[in-house]
Amino acid sequence: MSTLKSKLILLKELLALKEVVDKGSIQTAAMENGIKNSNMSQLIKNLEDRFNTKLINRSFDGSQPTNSTQIIYSDICAIEELLKKISETFIDMDSLCGAMSVWTEEGLCGSFIMKDLSEFYAKYPKIRLELLMRREPDISSMDVLLIKPKLHPNIHGTVLFKFKTYLRFYTSKKYIESRGCPKNINDLLENHDLCMVYRYMNLPECQSIIKRAKHLNTISDSLALIYRLVNDGDGIAVFPSWFQESSKNLVCIQNLDFEYEMETQCVCRTEIAESPKVRAFVNFFIDFCTGHNVPIDIYY
């Protein structure tokens, strides 16, 4: 008997043993897998002969695993999971191609995600992402959207995952060297230059700040523009906390009584939630968040 053939027979016997343990009886395991009772029983007997040990205690109440079986059961489960993973990879291969439209905020994608997209393209070379940032998000014409529900309350779909970040005040080392660091929120609003992202101005906490600020230098729809101004030393702005990772020059102003929790959701049209392309993007984003220590809750 060849080595390969022997291994294939062993694999078949091990998987048969797991079926018997999971189903609680040889008869049930045989019936649900479409094989004869006697054949399933023979597979177990052959495995017992191979290992020279009893693996199943047979009784009128069913089939119970012995201590020997319990020792190897987790390893058999790992083998089955690996086979499943390999099978799914090749089943999905033809589906992992074509275009997928993804809407996200300019700052989120442009300043943070983009640098990791090369890993996505390397893993899924046949998928082409159409990244949409400047137009208004519309779930009827896009596949996947990364949105903030507080800013887009009318967008509904299947929620794939959620993660939370905090909005805080940031400035640059250059600004601090020239103007100093605000001592408190009153000092910030009376004596320092503010640059604000337009959509953040709709948040209640930011609205109160805007009304009191005496030096509101720049307001822009472009988070990337505000980021460049602050990074170049031209002011102070509210940014998501993960922005600090994108520039060693950014400094979080710690002594201000301001922090706003912002939730981001990944939603898609319900009819495509199970598609391989969507699953591939979700897996990429889970790895992305894990790699940047961003807590993420998976929903689908």
N, C-alpha and C positions, 0 to 999 in steps of 0.2 A: 504494500500500500504506500503511495507517495506521501510526502510530508504535507503537501497542499490538501490532498484528499482527506487525510487524517484530521487536519485542522478544520476543514469544512464540516466533517461529521461531528467533531467535538462541539463546534458552534451550534449545530442543529440540536444536539443533545442538551446543551446548556440552556438554550432558549426554551426547549420543551420543559425542562425542569422549572424554569421561572413561571411558565404558563400554569403548570400544575399547582405550584405554590400559590400563585395569585388567584386561581379559580377555586382552590380548595379540594379539587378531586380530579383524578385522571379522566373520568368520563366527561365532565364538564369542559375541561381543557381540550379534549379531543373533539367534542362536538362543536365548540366555538371556533376551532381552527380548521374544521372540515376534514379531519382525518379519522381513521378508525381507532376505536378504543385500544385494540390490540397493538396497533402501531405506536401509539403514544406510550403505552405501557412498556413496549420493547425498547423505546428510546431511553426511558428512565433506567431500565435494567442494564442496558449497554453502558450507560454512564456510571452506574454503580459498579459494574465489573471493571470498567476502565480505572476507577479510583480505588477499587477494592474496599468500598465502604458503603453502608446503607445511607441513602439520601432521603427516602420517603417512607414514612410509616403508614401502611395501608390498613384501613378499617372500614366498618360499615358506615361510620360517620364521615368518611372522606379520606383525604390524603394529607398528612401533616409532615412538615419538614423536620428532619433530624438536626442535631447540633452541627453536623458537618455541612448541611445545606445552608444553615443560617450564616456560617462563616463565609461562604462564597457568594451568597445571594446579592450583596451590594455590588460585587464585581460584575456579576451577570447583568445587573441593572445598568451599570456604566457601559457595558458592551452594547446593550440594546439601544441606549440613548445615542451612542456614537453612530451606530448603524442608521438610526432615524435621522440624525443630523446630516450624514453623508447623502442619504436618499433625498432629503428635502433640498439640499444644495443642487443636485442635478435635476430634480423635478422643476425647480424654479429658474434654472439657468436661461431657458429661452424667454422667460417672462421678464428677466432683469435687463430690459433694453428699452430704448425709446426715450421720449421726453417726459419730464414731470415738472409741473409748475409749482414753485414754492414762493409764497409771499412772506416777507419778513420786514421788520423795521430796518431802515438804512443802517443805523448804528449797530444793531445786533449782528447783522450779517457782514456789513462792511468792515467793522472794526474788530470783530472777534471770531466769527465762524469761518470767514473766508480763508483764513490762514490754515484751517484744518481740512478744507474741502478737497485738497489734493489726495488725502487718505481715502476719501469716499470714491473719488474717480479711479484711484488705483485698485480699489476693491471691486468696484462695479463699473468697469470701463464702457459698458454699452448703455448706461443710463446717462442722459443729458439733463442736468438741472437747469430750468429756466427760472432764474432768480428775479423776482419782481418786488421792487421796493417803493417806487415813487407814486404809483397809482394807488387808489383806495382799494383795500382788500375786498374781494368778492368771492365768496365760497362757491357760487354757482359756476364760475369760470376758471377756478384754480383747483389744484389737487390738494395741496397742503398749505396751511397758514400757521405762522407763528405770531400769535396776537396777544395783546394785553386786554383781558375782558373788560377792565375798567375804562379803557379807551375805545373799545369796540364792542359795546354791549349787545348789538343787534346781530352779531355773527354767531350762528349755531351750526354744529355738526358733531361728528363723533370725536370725542376728546381722546387723543392718543397718549399724551403725557402732559404733566405740568411741572414747572419748577419756579422757585421764588428767588428774587433778588431784592436788594434794598437800594433805594435812591438816597444818595448822600451828597453833600457839597464837596467838590474837588477843585483844586487849583494846581498850579505848577510850581516847581522849585524856583523858577525864574521870577514868578509873580511875588512869591514870599520874600525873595531877596530884595526886590525893589519896593514893595508896598507893605510888607509885613503880613502876619497871619491875623485874621479877625479874632478879637478877644472873646466875643460872644455874638449872638444873633443880632443884637441891636447895633453893635459895631459893624457887622457885615452889611446891614441894610443902610446904614448912614454914611459909611466911609469907603466902601469898596465897590469895584466894578463887577456887575453881574451880566452874564450871558445866559440866555434861557432858550431851551428847546420849546417851540410853540405848543406842541401837544401836551407837555408837562404842565403848562400854565392852566390847563383845565382841571388839574387835580386840586382838591380843596386846600391842602396844606400849602401848595405852591401859590394859589390865588392870594392867600393872605400875605405871603412874602412879596409878591409883585406889587400889591397895593401900597406897601410901606417902603419899597426899595427906592432910594434917591438917585442911584447911578445904574440904571438898567441900560447898558450899552448896546446890546445886540439881542434881537429875537429872530429866530430862524426856524423854518420847517426842517432844515437839515441838521440832524444830530452830528453828522460828520464835520460840518462847518464849525459848529459850536466847540466840538472836541479839538479841532485844529487851533482855534483862537485861544482856548484855555491852555492847551499844550504849549503854545508859543509865548505864554506869559501875559495874555491880554485880559484876563479876568478870572472869575469864579463861576462855576456852573453846577447844576444838579445832574449827576450821572448815575447809572446803575453801578453797583459795587464791583461787578466783574470788569468794568472799564479800566480799573487800575492795573489789571494784568496786561493790558494792551500797551501800556506806556510806563516805563520806569520813572518818567518825569512827573507823573501825576501824584498829588499828595491829597489824602483825605483830611479834611478839616475836622478834627475830633471834638473840639470844645464848643460845638453848636448843638442846641437842643432841637435837632431836626433829623428825622429818619422816616422813610416811607417805604412800606413793604409793597412790592409790585410782583404780581403773579403773571407768568407767561404760560399760555396754553398752546399746545400743538393740536390743531383740529383739521379734519379732512371731511370730504363728502362721504357719507355713510356707505354708499355703494362701492367705494374703492378701498375701504379700510382694511380689507383682507388681502389686497393685492401685494405681490412680492416687492414691487418698487416702493410702496409705502412702508412695508416692513423693513426694507433695507435702509430707508432714510431714518426711521425710528431707531433702529439698532445703531446707526452711525451717531445719532444725537445722544443716545444713552451713553455710548463710549465717550463722546465729546464732553458731556457733563461730568461723568466720572473722572475723566482725566483732568478737569479743571476744578474739582472739588465743589461742584454745584449740585446740591441735593435735588433729586428728581423723583417724581411719583409716576409710575407707569399705570395706565388705565386700560390699555387695550392690547 
